[in-house]
Amino acid sequence: MTSQAKPIIRAFFDEPTNTVSYLVADPATRKAAIIDPVLDYDHRSGKASMKSAEAILAAAREAGYAIEWVLETHAHADHLSAAPYVKLKTGAKVGIGEHIRDVQKIFRPVFNATDVSGDGTEFDRLFKDGERFRIGEWDVEVMHVPGHTPADIAYRIADSVFVGDTLFMPDYGTARADFPGGDARSLYRSIQKLLALPPETRLFMCHDYKAPGRSDYAWESTVAEERANVHLKDGVSEDDFVAMREARDATLPAPLLLLPSIQVNIRAGHLPPPDANGVRYLRIPVKLVA
C-alpha cells in the first residue's frame, strides 16, 4: 500500500465507440496500467490509427509513468483493442480473464480462425477469480463477473473497481447478455457480487451512452448509487431481472463493430495473419436467411 489514499485515475472517452479507457497509476512508484485501450478503426474505409492510444501514452509520458500492464476487462464487441501497440511502445504485459479461452473456442469456428489458440496464449497473463497482482505498490484484486460474456472480469484497486461491461451509470442500466456465451442470470449474480462491496466503493464504467435527460457523458458512480440502478432498484429479483434483460436484449441491434472487434480481440488485439498476398483481412460470415 502506498502513502496515498487512492491511485491516480485518468479517464479517456472515445465518443465513436462510447468507450472509456483508463490510465491508473501509483503516485509513489510512478508505475501504471492502461485499462481497455481503443484502436481507432473506421469500418467504412478499413483504416485504423493509434490516435486514442497515443493520447493515453502521451499523458503517461508527461506524468513520468512507466506502463507495466495493459488490462482488458473482456474481449470487447464494440471496439478493437490497442493493446499490441501499447505493448510495443512500453513493454507492458497484456492481461485478461482466464475464461477468454471459452470465448476463443466459441468464436474460432465462426470466423474459421484456425490460428487462434483456444488456450489464451495470445495474452501474457490470464487472471483467475480472486487472483492478486500489483501496479507499483498497489494491490489489485481480480473479480470474475461473467454474464455479458463468460470472460468478463473487474479490477479492484483500493476503493476503486473497473467493472467493464457489467454495469452502466445508474440512470442507464446494465450490460446486454445476448452475445454467444452471455447469460442474464450470470450477469445478475455478478452485479450482486459488485453491489456487495462497501457502499462508498467507486465504480468505473467501460461505456456511457447518456441516459435520456442527461446532457453529459459520465462513467464514475458508487456501489451505493448503483444499488438504485434503474434495472436493479426496488429489490428486483433475479427472475425479474432475467426476464427484463432477455426481453430488452431481443430488441437491441448488433454493435457496428461486432464482427471486426471479436476477431481482433480474441487475438489479444492482433489482426488475423496475412494471406499469401501479404494482406490481412477481417472476415464477415454471411448466413442466407429464407
C-alpha positions in Angstrom: 0.0 0.0 0.0 1.2 3.5 -0.8 1.0 6.5 1.4 -1.7 7.9 -0.9 -5.3 7.0 -0.1 -6.2 6.4 -3.7 -4.4 5.5 -7.0 -4.3 8.2 -9.7 -7.1 7.6 -12.2 -7.5 9.4 -15.5 -10.3 8.6 -18.0 -10.1 8.9 -21.8 -13.5 8.8 -23.5 -13.8 7.6 -27.2 -17.1 9.0 -28.4 -17.3 7.0 -31.7 -17.4 3.8 -29.6 -18.7 5.3 -26.4 -15.8 3.6 -24.6 -13.9 4.7 -21.6 -10.2 3.8 -21.2 -8.3 4.4 -18.0 -4.8 5.3 -17.1 -4.2 4.1 -13.5 -1.0 5.0 -11.7 0.7 4.5 -8.3 1.9 8.0 -7.4 4.7 6.6 -5.2 6.4 4.4 -7.7 5.1 6.0 -11.0 4.1 2.5 -12.2 0.9 2.4 -14.2 -1.6 0.4 -16.2 -3.9 1.1 -19.1 -7.3 -0.4 -19.0 -9.3 -1.2 -22.2 -7.4 0.9 -24.7 -9.1 1.6 -28.0 -7.8 1.3 -31.5 -9.3 3.9 -33.8 -10.9 1.9 -36.6 -13.1 3.2 -39.4 -15.4 0.5 -40.5 -16.3 2.2 -43.8 -12.8 2.5 -45.1 -11.0 -0.2 -43.2 -8.4 2.4 -42.0 -7.1 2.4 -38.4 -4.9 4.7 -36.3 -3.4 4.9 -32.9 -4.6 8.4 -32.0 -6.6 7.3 -28.9 -3.8 5.1 -27.6 -1.2 7.8 -28.3 -3.2 10.3 -26.2 -3.0 7.9 -23.2 0.7 7.2 -23.8 1.4 10.9 -24.1 -0.3 11.6 -20.8 1.7 8.8 -19.2 4.9 10.2 -20.6 4.1 13.7 -19.4 3.4 12.4 -15.9 6.5 10.2 -15.9 4.6 6.9 -15.6 6.0 3.6 -16.6 3.3 1.4 -18.1 3.6 -2.1 -16.7 0.2 -3.5 -17.7 -2.5 -3.4 -20.4 -5.6 -4.8 -18.7 -8.6 -5.9 -20.7 -11.9 -6.4 -18.9 -13.1 -8.8 -21.6 -13.0 -9.4 -25.4 -14.9 -6.3 -26.5 -17.6 -6.5 -29.1 -17.8 -2.7 -29.9 -14.2 -1.6 -30.3 -10.9 -3.0 -31.4 -8.2 -3.2 -28.7 -4.9 -1.1 -29.0 -3.2 -3.5 -26.6 -0.5 -4.6 -29.0 0.5 -1.0 -29.8 0.8 -0.2 -26.1 2.8 -3.3 -25.5 5.1 -2.4 -28.4 5.7 1.1 -27.1 6.1 0.3 -23.4 6.9 -3.4 -23.0 3.8 -3.8 -20.9 2.2 -7.2 -20.3 -1.4 -7.8 -21.6 -3.8 -9.4 -19.2 -7.3 -10.7 -19.4 -9.5 -13.2 -17.5 -8.7 -16.9 -17.9 -12.2 -17.6 -19.4 -11.1 -15.9 -22.6 -10.4 -19.5 -23.6 -14.1 -20.1 -23.7 -14.7 -17.0 -25.9 -11.9 -18.1 -28.2 -13.5 -21.5 -28.6 -16.9 -20.0 -29.3 -15.7 -17.7 -32.0 -12.8 -19.6 -33.6 -15.2 -21.7 -35.8 -17.4 -18.7 -36.5 -14.5 -17.0 -38.3 -12.6 -20.1 -39.3 -9.8 -18.6 -37.3 -7.6 -21.6 -37.2 -4.6 -19.6 -35.9 -6.5 -18.7 -32.7 -5.1 -20.9 -29.9 -8.2 -21.6 -27.8 -5.9 -21.7 -24.8 -5.4 -17.9 -24.4 -1.7 -17.9 -25.1 -2.1 -14.8 -27.3 -2.2 -12.9 -23.9 0.7 -12.5 -21.5 -1.4 -13.2 -18.4 -4.7 -15.0 -17.8 -6.2 -13.9 -14.4 -8.2 -16.2 -12.2 -11.1 -15.1 -10.0 -9.6 -13.8 -6.7 -6.1 -13.6 -8.0 -4.0 -10.6 -7.0 -1.2 -8.7 -8.7 0.4 -5.3 -8.3 0.6 -2.0 -10.1 3.6 -0.5 -8.3 2.8 -0.8 -4.6 -1.0 -1.1 -5.2 -2.6 -4.5 -4.7 -5.1 -5.4 -7.5 -7.8 -8.0 -7.0 -9.4 -9.7 -9.9 -13.1 -10.4 -9.8 -14.7 -12.7 -12.3 -18.0 -11.1 -13.3 -19.5 -13.2 -16.2 -22.8 -12.6 -17.9 -22.1 -10.1 -20.6 -19.5 -12.6 -21.8 -18.1 -15.7 -20.0 -14.8 -14.0 -19.6 -15.6 -10.6 -18.0 -13.5 -9.6 -15.1 -13.4 -6.4 -12.9 -10.2 -5.0 -11.4 -10.4 -3.8 -7.8 -7.8 -1.3 -6.6 -8.2 0.1 -3.2 -11.7 1.7 -3.1 -12.0 1.7 -6.9 -13.3 -1.1 -9.2 -13.2 -1.1 -13.0 -16.3 -3.0 -13.8 -16.0 -3.4 -17.6 -19.4 -4.2 -19.3 -21.4 -5.3 -16.3 -22.9 -2.1 -15.1 -23.6 1.3 -16.7 -24.4 4.5 -14.9 -27.3 4.2 -12.5 -29.7 6.1 -14.8 -28.8 3.9 -17.8 -28.9 0.3 -16.6 -26.9 -2.8 -17.1 -25.0 -4.6 -19.9 -26.6 -6.8 -22.5 -26.2 -10.6 -22.1 -27.2 -11.9 -25.5 -23.8 -12.4 -27.1 -22.7 -16.1 -27.6 -21.7 -17.3 -24.1 -23.6 -14.5 -22.4 -26.2 -15.2 -19.7 -28.5 -12.8 -18.0 -28.7 -14.9 -14.8 -24.9 -14.9 -14.5 -24.9 -11.2 -15.1 -27.4 -10.6 -12.3 -25.2 -12.7 -9.9 -22.1 -10.8 -11.0 -23.8 -7.5 -10.4 -24.8 -8.6 -6.9 -21.2 -9.5 -6.2 -20.2 -6.0 -7.1 -23.0 -4.4 -5.1 -22.0 -6.4 -2.0 -18.8 -4.2 -1.8 -18.8 -1.3 0.6 -21.3 1.4 -0.4 -18.6 4.1 -0.9 -16.7 1.9 -3.3 -16.1 3.8 -6.6 -17.2 2.0 -9.8 -15.7 3.0 -13.1 -17.7 2.1 -16.3 -16.3 1.0 -19.6 -19.1 2.7 -21.6 -21.6 5.5 -21.4 -24.4 6.4 -23.8 -26.0 9.4 -22.0 -29.3 8.3 -20.4 -32.4 10.3 -21.5 -32.4 13.7 -19.9 -28.7 13.7 -19.2 -26.6 16.2 -21.3 -23.1 15.0 -20.4 -21.2 11.7 -20.6 -20.4 10.1 -17.2 -18.5 7.0 -16.2 -18.0 7.0 -12.4 -20.5 6.0 -9.7 -20.5 4.2 -6.4 -21.9 1.0 -5.1 -24.5 3.0 -3.1 -25.6 4.8 -6.3 -25.7 1.6 -8.3 -28.0 -0.1 -5.8 -30.6 2.3 -7.2 -29.7 1.5 -10.8 -32.8 1.7 -13.0 -32.6 -2.1 -13.8 -32.0 -3.1 -10.2 -33.8 -0.8 -7.8 -36.8 -1.7 -5.6 -35.4 -5.2 -4.9 -35.7 -6.6 -8.4 -35.5 -10.4 -8.1 -33.2 -12.5 -10.2 -36.1 -13.9 -12.2 -37.5 -10.4 -12.9 -34.1 -9.1 -13.9 -33.5 -12.1 -16.3 -37.0 -11.6 -17.9 -36.3 -7.8 -18.3 -32.8 -8.3 -19.7 -33.7 -11.0 -22.2 -36.7 -9.0 -23.4 -34.6 -5.9 -23.8 -31.7 -7.7 -25.5 -34.1 -9.1 -28.1 -34.7 -5.6 -29.3 -31.0 -4.5 -29.5 -29.1 -4.3 -32.8 -25.7 -5.8 -33.1 -22.9 -3.4 -32.4 -21.5 -1.8 -35.5 -18.0 -3.2 -34.9 -19.1 -6.6 -33.5 -17.5 -8.7 -36.3 -14.1 -6.9 -36.6 -13.8 -6.4 -32.9 -14.3 -10.0 -31.8 -11.9 -11.3 -34.5 -9.2 -8.9 -33.3 -9.8 -9.0 -29.6 -9.7 -12.8 -29.2 -6.2 -12.5 -30.7 -5.2 -10.0 -27.9 -5.7 -7.1 -30.3 -3.7 -8.5 -33.2 -5.1 -8.6 -36.7 -5.5 -12.0 -38.4 -2.4 -13.4 -40.1 -1.8 -12.2 -43.6 -2.9 -14.1 -46.7 -0.5 -15.3 -49.3 -0.5 -11.8 -50.9 0.7 -10.3 -47.6 -2.6 -8.5 -46.9 -4.5 -9.1 -43.6 -8.3 -9.5 -43.9 -11.2 -9.4 -41.5 -13.8 -12.0 -42.2 -17.5 -11.3 -42.5 -19.5 -14.5 -42.1 -22.7 -14.5 -44.3 -25.7 -16.6 -43.5 -28.5 -16.6 -46.0 -31.9 -16.5 -44.4 -35.0 -17.6 -46.2 
